[in-house]
């Protein structure tokens, strides 16, 4: 199964991103598992994409984006929020899909404690920073293999997925109009559209 999933993820980010709607990301933490069904993602195409962290080439921060596919690229947004990306594409070519939002389908009580008791259920993972907080992601999870059966696991859907819409990316100023954001049409967990003021932020400003 992991070889089949790796073949899917090894494609360019704009092809992988819409296919990830309905997939689940699970974190088996010491506190218990939390699983999020993805309802919104964004594609970033590395050095060919002026909105990507890898636009200017490899650095210590973005090294995980250069592969191999199937790893988790985690970065800190505005010094506050840990955001998660599924690395895609052939090794050596930076490419990733930002996991923007989702629905908590396992570990709701634990996700609620992490996000706050007053946070609405639909908002537990609504935005990339909220998703990272609900899963208790930190810098230590950067580079995690999502396909080897470890604590962090990315899995395909077991049934049909509703219609997927696309449109401009959130939270970036360069190439903001590229229609590389994909979401489950009509789903309440999808984050609100907001054009960012900061360039090269990989969708960071949509994290609240």
Secondary structure, 3 states (H helix, E strand, C coil): CHHHHHHHHCCCHHHHHHHCCCCEEEEEECCEEEEEEEEEEEEECHHHCCCCCCCCCCCCCCHHHHCCCCEEEEEEECCCEEEEEEECCCCCCCCEEEEEEEEEEECHHHHHHHHCCCCCHHHCCECHHHHHHHCCCCHHHCCCECCCCCCEEEECCCCCCCCEEEECCCCCCCCCCCCCEEEECCCCCCCCCCCCCCCCCCCHHHCC
